[in-house]
């Protein structure tokens, strides 16, 4: 259901373009085939990435602001049930260099 009070949902998120998780999940389902790849070049606090993760899709997020990158990383890790220690994040980042090109 996409109908809920705006102020209740977004009160704690200070990102300037907050999007509802329900809306982003709906949009990801609408335009991405099952198991597809979602690219978010302006990831912000990670709503699109969390939606993709929760739908079992692959995703790539790009965010230049360190504060929002940290928030998005924590949210995605939580959605995936992963540990969110700095060492885990560093290991995941370093392993990206080892990934094979598709």
N, C-alpha and C positions, 0 to 999 in steps of 0.2 A: 504494500500500500504506500503510495507516494504522498498521501495527504496527512501531514502532521505539523504541529506548530513550529514555525521557523526559529523562533527565539529559543525554544527549549533545546532543539537539536544542535544549534550552532553557538550557543552561549560560550563554550569554553575554547572554541577554535578561533584563533586570531588571524588566520590566513585571509587575505583580502578578497579572494574569490572562492569561498567555501561552497562545496557542492554536497548534496545529500548522498549518503552511501547507497540508499535505495535507488535513487535516480541513476547513479553511475552503474550500478549492477544491471538495471533495466537496459541502459544504452549499450553496455558491453554485450549483453545477450542479443540485443537487437541487430548489431552490426558485425559481430565476430562469430565465425563458425565454431562449433565445438572443437576444443583443442587448438584454436587459432592463436595468433600472436597479436597482442595489443601493444601499440607504441604510444606513449604519452611523453611528448617532448617538453612539456611544462608540468611536471609531476606534482609540484606543490607539496601538500601534506599527504599525498598518496591515495586519494579516494578511488581513482580509476585503477590503480595497481592492485589495491585491496579487492576491488570488484573482480578484476581478472583472476586473481589468485583464488578467490572464493568460488569462482566458476570453473576452476581447473584449467585455466588458459595460461599460455606462456605470456610474459610481459617484459617490456623494456621501459624504464622510466628515466627521464633526464631532468635534473633540477640543479640550477646554478647556486641557489641560496643554501648555505650550509645548514642553517637552522631548520628549514623545511625538509632538506635531505634527511636529517637525523629523524625528524618526525615520521616521514614516509617510510624510512627503513624500519623503525620500530613497529609501525602499523602493519607493514607487509610481513615482517617476521612473526608478529602475533597472529596474523591471518593464516600463515603457513604452519604455525605451531613450532617455530624455531626459537632457539635461544637468541637473545639479543645483546650479548656481551660485545664489547669493542673488538676483542680478539676474534670472535666468530665473524663479525662484519669484515674485518681485515682479511681473514682467510677466504671468505667468499669473494671479496674484491680481487684478491691476488689470483684466485683460481680462474677468474674470467679470462685472464691472459692465456691460460692453458686450453681454453675451449676450442674445439675444432670449428672451422667455418662450415656452415651448412650449404 
